[in-house]
Every structure is written in structure tokens, then in C-alpha cells.
């Protein structure tokens, strides 16, 4: 009875998690160079497989006994593949958990770049405002979390913090900072504190992650994982109200990335490079 309950929960994936998976997949299998579309809008045929990176239950591929069912059914532990590549990745010697996570990240990075090139925000002009509103529900009392007056050069900050995986995402989404600034300015004119709430929320998430590491060397070694963790936390906040926004999860995900990158540029995520007083 206990085993059946555990298996049921690990495979009982939340609807918001499923929507997020499909939204960030670009409707393509995550396996490298696979152009198999997961869903045919004309026929309604869905050939995708929602695959557990670490198996849902004991005996499955890459099962991790130290994990738990909530993680096993979480977005972090799931990847969308076509049926053929689902079968191929059953080869655990060739496809470890880390290899599949890297595959998923690489695929989603490429999809983010495609969305940026398509200027998807033009189709949903109010999307950023909506996501800012959802993220800014909690206003922190702290008032001493100010960004430096002169934000560092993004390239210098990327290099200093050793950001690798998120580097192309930062470069793609940075172009939307001007649009986001205009939205923040309009919010401030209306007397709202949501801009500060959002940035402080993200800053607090970073401080929470930063506390896990002893020094800047450890932070630099884990920079991409830190950003990813904060992005997941932002998704968790938005997920609770996502169904009420009327927005596709594709645009929600892209908006979150823009706000995340803006917070990085404003020094609310990762460390500011040391100043060169000789200049």
C-alpha cells in the first residue's frame, strides 16, 4: 500500500508543472537536433512523453533513494521527449541525471533565444505588468537593499560571476530592459510599491541562496545553479495565480526571464565586480 501511494504521488504531476514544461519546450523534443513536434495542432495528436529524469519509483532509471516524491514530480525532474528518445535515454550509462538536466537546459535556452527573436511581447503588451503584479504581492519592510547607482557592465558581471549557461539568456533578454523600465516608471507614477517589492523579493531569494556558500569562489562555481534556483522560485510564486492571468505559459516564462535578467543587471542577483579605483 505504501509503495502504491508513493508511486501515485510521484507520477501525479501538477497541471501548472505540465503547462510550464510544454510552454518552455517550444513544442519540440528536448533531445539534441530532434525536430519532432510534440503536439500537432491540426489533428490534436500529442506524441510527447513526460519523462522523469530521476525515476518516479524504485527500480526505474536513475532512481534516487535520497530524493522525495515532491521533487520527483517537480519541474526540475521532468523533461519532454518524443517516444523514440524517451526509449533511448533509458540507457543510464550514456544518459545520467546530470546529462539529461544539461540537455533540458540547453534546449530551453535555445527556445528562449527563438522567442526573443520573435518579439513575442508585442503580442502580449500587458504581460510584463501582469507578472510584475503577481511577483510584487509581498512587500518587504527592509529598505536598505538598494542597487548601486552605477550598475556594472553586464559583460563584466557575467565574467566576474562565471555565468556560463545563463549568459546567452542574459544577452538576449537585456534588450527588453528599456521596456521594463518604462513599465516600472508607470507603476511608480501610480504610487505603487510593486517595483520595489519585486526587486526586493528577488534580492531576498538571492540572499537565501547565497547563504549556502562560504565565499565568492563557491558562488562563482555555482552561479548558474543560483540563477536557476531563483527562476524556479519566481515560477513557484507565479504558478499559484497563473491560471487567472489569461496568459499562455510561454509568455509567462519569457516575462519571468526578462524580470530575472533585469534584476541581475540591477545587482539584485549575484555579486558586483570590485571597483577599479585607478580608473
Residue pairs with C-beta under 8 A, 6 or more apart in sequence:
3 57
3 58
6 57
6 69
7 56
7 57
9 69
9 70
9 73
10 52
10 56
10 57
10 69
10 72
10 73
11 56
11 73
12 73
13 50
13 73
13 78
14 73
16 239
16 242
16 243
17 73
17 74
17 75
17 78
17 239
18 50
19 242
19 249
20 75
20 235
20 239
20 249
20 253
21 50
21 75
21 78
21 79
21 80
22 38
22 39
22 48
22 80
22 249
23 248
23 249
23 250
23 252
23 253
24 108
24 111
24 112
24 249
24 250
24 253
25 38
25 48
25 80
25 107
25 108
25 111
26 107
26 110
26 111
26 114
26 115
27 37
27 38
27 39
28 34
28 35
28 36
28 37
28 38
28 107
28 111
29 35
29 36
29 38
29 48
29 80
29 81
29 82
29 85
30 79
30 80
30 81
30 103
30 104
30 107
30 108
31 81
31 82
31 85
31 88
31 89
31 103
32 103
32 106
32 107
34 82
34 85
36 47
36 82
36 84
36 85
37 47
38 46
38 47
38 48
38 80
38 82
39 45
39 46
39 47
39 48
40 46
40 47
47 82
47 83
48 80
48 81
48 82
49 80
49 81
49 82
49 83
49 86
50 78
50 80
51 78
51 79
51 80
51 81
51 86
51 89
52 60
52 62
52 72
52 77
52 78
53 62
53 77
53 78
53 79
53 97
53 100
53 101
53 104
54 62
54 63
54 64
54 67
54 71
54 72
54 77
54 97
55 61
55 62
55 63
55 64
55 72
56 72
56 73
57 63
58 65
61 89
61 90
61 92
62 92
62 96
62 97
62 100
64 97
67 77
71 77
75 232
75 235
76 101
76 232
79 100
79 103
79 104
81 89
88 95
89 95
89 100
105 165
105 228
109 165
109 168
109 169
112 169
112 172
112 173
112 254
112 257
113 168
113 169
113 172
115 250
115 254
116 172
116 173
116 175
116 254
120 250
120 251
120 254
121 127
121 128
121 176
121 179
121 251
121 254
121 255
121 258
123 251
124 247
124 248
124 251
127 247
127 251
127 252
127 254
127 255
128 179
128 180
128 183
128 255
128 258
128 259
129 183
129 187
130 245
130 247
130 255
131 238
131 245
131 252
131 255
131 256
131 259
132 183
132 184
132 187
132 194
132 195
132 198
132 259
133 194
134 237
134 238
134 241
134 242
134 245
135 194
135 197
135 198
135 201
135 202
135 234
135 237
135 238
135 259
136 192
136 193
136 194
136 195
136 197
136 198
136 201
137 197
137 237
138 197
138 201
139 193
139 196
139 197
139 200
140 197
140 200
140 201
140 204
142 200
145 199
145 200
145 203
145 268
147 199
147 266
147 267
147 268
148 267
148 272
151 265
151 266
151 267
152 160
152 267
152 272
152 273
154 170
154 171
154 174
154 264
154 265
156 273
157 163
157 264
157 265
157 267
157 270
157 272
157 273
158 167
158 170
159 273
160 220
160 271
160 273
160 274
161 219
161 220
161 223
161 270
161 271
162 220
162 221
162 223
163 170
163 223
163 224
163 227
163 270
164 223
164 224
165 224
165 228
166 223
166 224
166 227
166 228
169 257
169 261
170 261
170 264
170 265
173 257
173 258
173 260
173 261
173 262
174 261
174 265
176 258
176 261
176 262
177 258
177 261
177 262
177 265
180 258
180 259
180 262
184 195
187 194
187 195
188 195
198 259
198 263
199 263
199 266
199 268
201 237
202 230
202 234
202 259
202 260
202 263
202 268
202 269
203 263
203 268
203 269
205 229
205 230
205 233
205 234
206 226
206 230
206 268
206 269
206 270
209 226
209 229
209 230
210 219
210 226
213 219
213 222
216 271
219 226
219 270
219 271
223 270
226 269
226 270
227 260
227 264
227 269
227 270
230 260
230 269
231 256
231 257
231 260
234 256
234 259
234 260
235 253
235 256
238 252
238 256
242 249
242 252
245 252
247 255
260 269
263 269
264 270
